[in-house]
Amino acid sequence: MLKVLRSFAVIMLVGGMATACASTSTSESTGQYVDSATITGKVKTALVRDPVTKARQIEVDTYKDVVQLSGFVDSAAEKQRAEQIARSVEGVRDVHNNLIVK
C-alpha cells in the first residue's frame, strides 16, 4: 500500500509540474516566454540598426509571437518602417502597430 501511495505522489508531483509550465489563453508557457523574449530582442536590435527608425522612442513587447509596437515616432514613414522591420523578424506571427506620429 505504501508503494502505491508513493507512486501516486510521484505522478501527482510530475503532473503538477507539467501543468505549471503549460500555457493558457491568458499566459505563456515557459518556452513561449523565452521565444517572446528572443523575438523582442531581435526586433529591438533591428530597429536600432535601421537608419530610419533608430528605435528612439519605440517600445517593443511580444506575447505568443505577436509583437506590439508602442511609443512615438517622427513620421508616418518611420511608423511604417518599424512595422516592416518587426514583421521581417523570424518567428513573428503578427504585429500590432500602436506607434503615434508626433
ABEGO torsion letter per residue (X at the ends): XAAAAAAAAAAAAAAAAAAAABBBAABBBAAAAAAAAAAAAAAAAAAAABAAAGGAABBBBBBGGBBBBBEBBABAAAAAAAAAAAAABBGBABBBBABBBX
